[in-house]
């Protein structure tokens, strides 16, 4: 697992750092201690603002065995009057999102997918997607990064895991009177992929296809570490992603999907925390956004807030 993470510039990072793009989280079995105490997750308390605030790192797709969550997390959630997530899932206009995705994902210059990727790669894509209605003519319309996302979504559909058991959906189902707000919009999550040139997208797609056979093993370890609350594991993933030698295009993608989004979400969190409009705020974002020197907790500490890892 550790070795595969070092060579992977895209796949796993993308799948656990964005919500609107299909994600794959393959969960492992919990031991007796976890069943007694609940999944730990990545959980922080933030002090020093006008409003008490909690940060919880999510995995976007999972299974029933990930629950229950530990009591401290549930108490913070239940005491909040505002639930902030990457996207406001309650107000999402699916038709509008489909339109934005379509415009971003399709070639606009007359090229086809098979003009950009190798013939054998295109053939593998058709074999994987045709039973879901994606003919060669349809696949030809898409840029490589979106083809990779489709393959990832198929991996979800063919597994026992579902967004139904993702952390965001769990809190949506458990929510009672809490107001909900999104820290990002759809284009905020799509923009990193649009920064990749043809070669970077091609590499992204090829790596995604290569990793399908080991996806369950890789994500099982990741979710097991999330259940244990292993922040060092997630810090290592993020650090290794940014330390790898990259092209300018790949570097721009990596910065946009992590550091730049974290900066924007931190600004929004501070705005909410200092507005005085809420008594308690519970924030849910992808786990990788809550680790590292440029993650959201570190940014809040640099701004003078006390951030406590629970």
C-alpha positions as a Markdown table, in Angstrom:
| # | Residue | x | y | z |
|---|---|---|---|---|
| 1 | Unk | 0.0 | 0.0 | 0.0 |
| 2 | Unk | 2.7 | 2.5 | 1.0 |
| 3 | Unk | 4.6 | 1.9 | -2.2 |
| 4 | Unk | 1.6 | 2.3 | -4.4 |
| 5 | Unk | 0.8 | 5.6 | -2.7 |
| 6 | Unk | 4.2 | 7.0 | -3.6 |
| 7 | Unk | 3.8 | 6.3 | -7.3 |
| 8 | Unk | 0.2 | 7.5 | -7.5 |
| 9 | Unk | -0.1 | 11.2 | -8.2 |
| 10 | Unk | -3.8 | 11.3 | -8.8 |
| 11 | Unk | -6.2 | 8.5 | -8.2 |
| 12 | Unk | -6.5 | 7.9 | -4.5 |
| 13 | Unk | -6.0 | 11.5 | -3.7 |
| 14 | Unk | -8.7 | 12.7 | -6.0 |
| 15 | Unk | -11.1 | 10.1 | -4.7 |
| 16 | Unk | -10.9 | 11.1 | -1.1 |
| 17 | Unk | -10.6 | 14.9 | -1.6 |
| 18 | Unk | -13.7 | 15.7 | -3.7 |
| 19 | Unk | -17.4 | 14.9 | -3.2 |
| 20 | Unk | -19.1 | 15.7 | -6.5 |
| 21 | Unk | -16.7 | 13.5 | -8.4 |
| 22 | Unk | -17.5 | 9.8 | -7.9 |
| 23 | Unk | -15.5 | 8.4 | -5.0 |
| 24 | Unk | -14.6 | 4.9 | -3.8 |
| 25 | Unk | -14.2 | 4.0 | -0.2 |
| 26 | Unk | -13.8 | 0.3 | 0.5 |
| 27 | Unk | -14.1 | -0.3 | 4.2 |
| 28 | Unk | -12.6 | -3.1 | 6.2 |
| 29 | Unk | -13.9 | -5.0 | 9.2 |
| 30 | Unk | -13.9 | -3.4 | 12.6 |
| 31 | Unk | -12.4 | -5.1 | 15.7 |
| 32 | Unk | -14.1 | -5.5 | 19.0 |
| 33 | Unk | -12.6 | -2.3 | 20.5 |
| 34 | Unk | -13.8 | -0.2 | 17.6 |
| 35 | Unk | -17.3 | -1.6 | 18.0 |
| 36 | Unk | -17.3 | -0.7 | 21.7 |
| 37 | Unk | -16.1 | 2.9 | 21.2 |
| 38 | Unk | -17.3 | 3.8 | 17.7 |
| 39 | Unk | -15.2 | 4.9 | 14.7 |
| 40 | Unk | -12.7 | 7.6 | 15.7 |
| 41 | Unk | -12.4 | 9.5 | 12.5 |
| 42 | Unk | -10.3 | 12.7 | 12.3 |
| 43 | Unk | -11.9 | 15.1 | 14.8 |
| 44 | Unk | -10.9 | 18.6 | 16.0 |
| 45 | Unk | -12.3 | 21.3 | 18.3 |
| 46 | Unk | -11.6 | 25.0 | 17.4 |
| 47 | Unk | -11.6 | 27.6 | 20.1 |
| 48 | Unk | -11.0 | 31.4 | 20.0 |
| 49 | Unk | -13.8 | 32.5 | 17.7 |
| 50 | Unk | -17.2 | 34.0 | 18.3 |
| 51 | Unk | -18.7 | 30.5 | 17.9 |
| 52 | Unk | -17.7 | 27.1 | 19.1 |
| 53 | Unk | -16.6 | 25.0 | 16.0 |
| 54 | Unk | -15.8 | 21.4 | 15.4 |
| 55 | Unk | -14.1 | 19.8 | 12.3 |
| 56 | Unk | -14.7 | 16.2 | 11.3 |
| 57 | Unk | -12.8 | 14.5 | 8.4 |
| 58 | Unk | -14.9 | 12.3 | 6.2 |
| 59 | Unk | -14.7 | 9.5 | 3.8 |
| 60 | Unk | -17.3 | 10.0 | 1.1 |
| 61 | Unk | -18.5 | 6.5 | 0.5 |
| 62 | Unk | -18.6 | 3.5 | 2.9 |
| 63 | Unk | -20.6 | 0.7 | 4.4 |
| 64 | Unk | -22.8 | 0.1 | 7.4 |
| 65 | Unk | -19.9 | -1.4 | 9.5 |
| 66 | Unk | -18.3 | 2.1 | 9.8 |
| 67 | Unk | -21.0 | 3.0 | 12.3 |
| 68 | Unk | -21.6 | 4.0 | 15.0 |
| 69 | Unk | -19.3 | 7.0 | 15.4 |
| 70 | Unk | -17.7 | 7.8 | 18.7 |
| 71 | Unk | -19.8 | 9.7 | 21.3 |
| 72 | Unk | -17.7 | 12.9 | 21.3 |
| 73 | Unk | -18.4 | 13.3 | 17.5 |
| 74 | Unk | -22.1 | 12.7 | 17.8 |
| 75 | Unk | -22.4 | 15.1 | 20.8 |
| 76 | Unk | -20.7 | 17.9 | 18.8 |
| 77 | Unk | -22.9 | 17.3 | 15.9 |
| 78 | Unk | -26.1 | 17.1 | 17.9 |
| 79 | Unk | -25.2 | 20.3 | 19.7 |
| 80 | Unk | -24.6 | 22.3 | 16.5 |
| 81 | Unk | -27.1 | 24.6 | 14.9 |
| 82 | Unk | -25.1 | 24.7 | 11.6 |
| 83 | Unk | -23.8 | 21.8 | 9.5 |
| 84 | Unk | -21.2 | 23.0 | 7.0 |
| 85 | Unk | -20.0 | 20.5 | 4.3 |
| 86 | Unk | -17.9 | 20.8 | 1.2 |
| 87 | Unk | -21.2 | 20.9 | -0.8 |
| 88 | Unk | -24.7 | 21.7 | 0.4 |
| 89 | Unk | -26.2 | 18.4 | -0.6 |
| 90 | Unk | -29.7 | 19.5 | 0.3 |
| 91 | Unk | -29.8 | 22.4 | -2.3 |
| 92 | Unk | -28.0 | 20.6 | -5.1 |
| 93 | Unk | -29.7 | 21.1 | -8.5 |
| 94 | Unk | -28.9 | 17.8 | -10.2 |
| 95 | Unk | -29.8 | 19.1 | -13.6 |
| 96 | Unk | -27.6 | 22.1 | -13.2 |
| 97 | Unk | -24.7 | 19.9 | -12.0 |
| 98 | Unk | -25.1 | 17.6 | -14.9 |
| 99 | Unk | -24.9 | 20.5 | -17.3 |
| 100 | Unk | -21.7 | 21.9 | -15.6 |
| 101 | Unk | -20.1 | 18.5 | -15.6 |
| 102 | Unk | -21.0 | 17.9 | -19.2 |
| 103 | Unk | -19.5 | 21.2 | -20.3 |
| 104 | Unk | -16.3 | 20.7 | -18.2 |
| 105 | Unk | -15.9 | 17.0 | -19.2 |
| 106 | Unk | -16.3 | 17.2 | -23.0 |
| 107 | Unk | -13.8 | 18.2 | -25.6 |
| 108 | Unk | -14.7 | 21.7 | -27.0 |
| 109 | Unk | -12.2 | 21.7 | -29.9 |
| 110 | Unk | -13.4 | 18.8 | -32.1 |
| 111 | Unk | -11.0 | 16.3 | -30.7 |
| 112 | Unk | -12.0 | 12.8 | -29.5 |
| 113 | Unk | -10.8 | 10.8 | -26.5 |
| 114 | Unk | -9.2 | 8.2 | -28.8 |
| 115 | Unk | -7.1 | 11.1 | -30.3 |
| 116 | Unk | -5.5 | 11.7 | -26.9 |
| 117 | Unk | -5.1 | 8.2 | -25.3 |
| 118 | Unk | -3.6 | 5.0 | -26.6 |
| 119 | Unk | -5.8 | 2.7 | -28.7 |
| 120 | Unk | -5.5 | -0.2 | -26.2 |
| 121 | Unk | -6.4 | 2.1 | -23.3 |
| 122 | Unk | -9.6 | 3.2 | -25.2 |
| 123 | Unk | -10.4 | -0.4 | -25.8 |
| 124 | Unk | -10.2 | -1.3 | -22.1 |
| 125 | Unk | -12.4 | 1.7 | -21.3 |
| 126 | Unk | -15.1 | 0.5 | -23.6 |
| 127 | Unk | -15.0 | -3.0 | -22.1 |
| 128 | Unk | -15.5 | -1.5 | -18.6 |
| 129 | Unk | -18.2 | 1.0 | -19.5 |
| 130 | Unk | -20.3 | -0.4 | -22.3 |
| 131 | Unk | -22.7 | -2.3 | -20.1 |
| 132 | Unk | -23.6 | 1.0 | -18.4 |
| 133 | Unk | -24.6 | 2.5 | -21.7 |
| 134 | Unk | -21.3 | 4.2 | -22.6 |
| 135 | Unk | -20.7 | 3.3 | -26.3 |
| 136 | Unk | -17.4 | 4.1 | -28.1 |
| 137 | Unk | -19.1 | 7.1 | -29.6 |
| 138 | Unk | -20.2 | 8.5 | -26.2 |
| 139 | Unk | -16.8 | 7.8 | -24.6 |
| 140 | Unk | -15.1 | 9.7 | -27.4 |
| 141 | Unk | -16.8 | 12.9 | -26.2 |
| 142 | Unk | -15.1 | 12.9 | -22.8 |
| 143 | Unk | -11.7 | 14.1 | -21.8 |
| 144 | Unk | -9.4 | 11.5 | -20.1 |
| 145 | Unk | -9.9 | 12.9 | -16.5 |
| 146 | Unk | -13.6 | 12.4 | -16.8 |
| 147 | Unk | -13.2 | 8.9 | -18.3 |
| 148 | Unk | -11.2 | 8.1 | -15.2 |
| 149 | Unk | -14.0 | 9.3 | -12.9 |
| 150 | Unk | -16.5 | 7.2 | -14.8 |
| 151 | Unk | -14.4 | 4.1 | -14.3 |
| 152 | Unk | -14.1 | 4.9 | -10.6 |
| 153 | Unk | -17.9 | 5.3 | -10.4 |
| 154 | Unk | -18.3 | 1.9 | -12.0 |
| 155 | Unk | -16.0 | 0.4 | -9.3 |
| 156 | Unk | -18.4 | 1.8 | -6.7 |
| 157 | Unk | -21.5 | 0.4 | -8.5 |
| 158 | Unk | -19.9 | -3.1 | -8.6 |
| 159 | Unk | -18.8 | -3.1 | -5.0 |
| 160 | Unk | -20.7 | -3.5 | -1.8 |
| 161 | Unk | -20.0 | 0.1 | -0.8 |
| 162 | Unk | -22.2 | 3.1 | -1.4 |
| 163 | Unk | -22.5 | 6.8 | -0.9 |
| 164 | Unk | -25.5 | 5.9 | 1.2 |
| 165 | Unk | -23.1 | 5.0 | 3.9 |
| 166 | Unk | -20.7 | 7.9 | 3.3 |
| 167 | Unk | -20.1 | 10.3 | 6.2 |
| 168 | Unk | -21.9 | 13.3 | 4.5 |
| 169 | Unk | -25.0 | 11.2 | 3.9 |
| 170 | Unk | -24.9 | 9.9 | 7.4 |
| 171 | Unk | -25.1 | 13.4 | 8.9 |
| 172 | Unk | -27.7 | 14.5 | 6.4 |
| 173 | Unk | -29.9 | 11.6 | 7.6 |
| 174 | Unk | -29.2 | 12.3 | 11.2 |
| 175 | Unk | -29.8 | 16.1 | 10.9 |
| 176 | Unk | -32.8 | 17.5 | 12.7 |
| 177 | Unk | -32.9 | 21.3 | 13.1 |
| 178 | Unk | -29.4 | 22.2 | 11.9 |
| 179 | Unk | -29.1 | 24.6 | 9.1 |
| 180 | Unk | -26.8 | 23.4 | 6.3 |
| 181 | Unk | -24.3 | 25.3 | 4.2 |
| 182 | Unk | -21.7 | 24.4 | 1.5 |
| 183 | Unk | -18.2 | 25.7 | 1.7 |
| 184 | Unk | -17.7 | 25.1 | -2.0 |
| 185 | Unk | -19.6 | 24.9 | -5.2 |
| 186 | Unk | -19.4 | 22.3 | -8.0 |
| 187 | Unk | -16.9 | 24.2 | -10.0 |
| 188 | Unk | -14.6 | 24.5 | -7.0 |
| 189 | Unk | -14.4 | 20.7 | -7.0 |
| 190 | Unk | -14.0 | 20.4 | -10.8 |
| 191 | Unk | -11.4 | 23.1 | -11.3 |
| 192 | Unk | -8.3 | 21.1 | -10.3 |
| 193 | Unk | -9.0 | 18.6 | -13.1 |
| 194 | Unk | -9.4 | 21.3 | -15.6 |
| 195 | Unk | -5.8 | 22.4 | -14.9 |
| 196 | Unk | -4.3 | 19.2 | -16.2 |
| 197 | Unk | -2.9 | 19.1 | -19.8 |
| 198 | Unk | -3.4 | 16.2 | -22.1 |
| 199 | Unk | -0.3 | 14.3 | -20.9 |
| 200 | Unk | -1.3 | 14.7 | -17.2 |
| 201 | Unk | -4.9 | 13.5 | -17.9 |
| 202 | Unk | -3.6 | 10.6 | -19.9 |
| 203 | Unk | -1.4 | 9.5 | -17.0 |
| 204 | Unk | -4.3 | 10.0 | -14.5 |
| 205 | Unk | -6.5 | 7.7 | -16.6 |
| 206 | Unk | -3.8 | 5.0 | -17.1 |
| 207 | Unk | -3.0 | 5.0 | -13.4 |
| 208 | Unk | -6.7 | 4.7 | -12.5 |
| 209 | Unk | -7.1 | 1.7 | -14.8 |
| 210 | Unk | -3.9 | 0.1 | -13.4 |
| 211 | Unk | -5.1 | 0.5 | -9.8 |
| 212 | Unk | -8.6 | -1.0 | -10.2 |
| 213 | Unk | -7.3 | -4.5 | -9.2 |
| 214 | Unk | -5.8 | -3.2 | -5.9 |
| 215 | Unk | -8.4 | -0.6 | -5.2 |
| 216 | Unk | -10.2 | -2.6 | -2.5 |
| 217 | Unk | -6.9 | -3.4 | -0.7 |
| 218 | Unk | -5.8 | 0.2 | -0.8 |
| 219 | Unk | -9.1 | 1.7 | 0.4 |
| 220 | Unk | -9.6 | -1.0 | 3.0 |
| 221 | Unk | -6.3 | 0.1 | 4.7 |
| 222 | Unk | -7.3 | 3.8 | 4.3 |
| 223 | Unk | -10.7 | 3.3 | 5.9 |
| 224 | Unk | -9.2 | 1.1 | 8.7 |
| 225 | Unk | -6.8 | 3.9 | 9.5 |
| 226 | Unk | -9.7 | 6.4 | 9.5 |
| 227 | Unk | -11.7 | 4.2 | 11.9 |
| 228 | Unk | -8.6 | 4.2 | 14.2 |
| 229 | Unk | -8.2 | 8.0 | 13.9 |
| 230 | Unk | -4.7 | 7.7 | 12.5 |
| 231 | Unk | -3.9 | 11.3 | 11.5 |
| 232 | Unk | -0.2 | 10.4 | 10.8 |
| 233 | Unk | -1.3 | 8.1 | 8.0 |
| 234 | Unk | -3.3 | 10.8 | 6.3 |
| 235 | Unk | -0.5 | 13.3 | 6.8 |
| 236 | Unk | 1.8 | 10.9 | 5.0 |
| 237 | Unk | -0.5 | 10.5 | 2.0 |
| 238 | Unk | -0.8 | 14.2 | 1.6 |
| 239 | Unk | 2.9 | 14.9 | 2.1 |
| 240 | Unk | 4.0 | 12.2 | -0.4 |
| 241 | Unk | 1.5 | 13.5 | -3.0 |
| 242 | Unk | 3.2 | 17.0 | -3.0 |
| 243 | Unk | 6.8 | 15.7 | -2.7 |
| 244 | Unk | 6.7 | 13.7 | -5.9 |
| 245 | Unk | 8.5 | 15.0 | -8.9 |
| 246 | Unk | 5.9 | 16.4 | -11.3 |
| 247 | Unk | 5.3 | 18.3 | -14.5 |
| 248 | Unk | 4.0 | 21.9 | -14.2 |
| 249 | Unk | 0.5 | 20.7 | -15.1 |
| 250 | Unk | 0.5 | 17.9 | -12.5 |
| 251 | Unk | 1.8 | 20.3 | -9.8 |
| 252 | Unk | -0.9 | 22.8 | -10.6 |
| 253 | Unk | -3.5 | 20.0 | -10.2 |
| 254 | Unk | -2.0 | 18.8 | -6.9 |
| 255 | Unk | -1.9 | 22.3 | -5.4 |
| 256 | Unk | -5.5 | 23.1 | -6.6 |
| 257 | Unk | -7.0 | 19.9 | -5.2 |
| 258 | Unk | -5.4 | 20.3 | -1.8 |
| 259 | Unk | -3.8 | 23.6 | -0.7 |
| 260 | Unk | -5.9 | 26.1 | -2.7 |
| 261 | Unk | -9.2 | 24.5 | -1.8 |
| 262 | Unk | -8.1 | 24.4 | 1.9 |
| 263 | Unk | -7.3 | 28.1 | 1.8 |
| 264 | Unk | -10.7 | 28.9 | 0.4 |
| 265 | Unk | -12.6 | 26.6 | 2.8 |
| 266 | Unk | -10.6 | 28.0 | 5.8 |
| 267 | Unk | -11.6 | 31.6 | 4.8 |
| 268 | Unk | -15.3 | 30.5 | 4.7 |
| 269 | Unk | -15.0 | 28.7 | 8.0 |
| 270 | Unk | -13.5 | 31.7 | 9.7 |
| 271 | Unk | -16.3 | 33.9 | 8.2 |
| 272 | Unk | -18.9 | 31.6 | 9.7 |
| 273 | Unk | -17.2 | 31.3 | 13.1 |
| 274 | Unk | -16.8 | 35.1 | 13.5 |
| 275 | Unk | -20.2 | 36.1 | 12.2 |
| 276 | Unk | -21.9 | 35.4 | 15.6 |
| 277 | Unk | -24.9 | 34.0 | 13.7 |
| 278 | Unk | -24.6 | 30.5 | 15.2 |
| 279 | Unk | -24.1 | 29.0 | 18.6 |
| 280 | Unk | -22.1 | 25.9 | 17.5 |
| 281 | Unk | -20.9 | 24.8 | 14.1 |
| 282 | Unk | -20.1 | 21.3 | 12.9 |
| 283 | Unk | -17.9 | 21.1 | 9.8 |
| 284 | Unk | -17.5 | 18.0 | 7.7 |
| 285 | Unk | -14.9 | 17.9 | 4.9 |
| 286 | Unk | -12.7 | 15.1 | 3.4 |
| 287 | Unk | -10.1 | 13.8 | 5.9 |
| 288 | Unk | -7.1 | 14.9 | 3.8 |
| 289 | Unk | -8.2 | 18.5 | 4.2 |
| 290 | Unk | -7.6 | 18.2 | 8.0 |
| 291 | Unk | -4.0 | 17.2 | 8.0 |
| 292 | Unk | -0.6 | 18.6 | 7.0 |
| 293 | Unk | 1.1 | 22.0 | 7.3 |
| 294 | Unk | -1.3 | 23.6 | 4.9 |
| 295 | Unk | -4.5 | 21.8 | 5.9 |
| 296 | Unk | -7.4 | 23.6 | 7.5 |
| 297 | Unk | -6.5 | 23.0 | 11.2 |
| 298 | Unk | -2.9 | 24.3 | 10.6 |
| 299 | Unk | -4.2 | 27.3 | 8.8 |
| 300 | Unk | -6.6 | 28.1 | 11.7 |
| 301 | Unk | -3.7 | 27.8 | 14.1 |
| 302 | Unk | -1.6 | 30.2 | 12.1 |
| 303 | Unk | -4.5 | 32.7 | 12.4 |
| 304 | Unk | -4.4 | 32.5 | 16.2 |
| 305 | Unk | -7.1 | 30.0 | 16.9 |
| 306 | Unk | -6.6 | 27.1 | 19.3 |
| 307 | Unk | -7.1 | 23.8 | 17.5 |
| 308 | Unk | -7.4 | 20.6 | 19.6 |
| 309 | Unk | -7.2 | 17.1 | 18.2 |
| 310 | Unk | -9.6 | 14.8 | 20.0 |
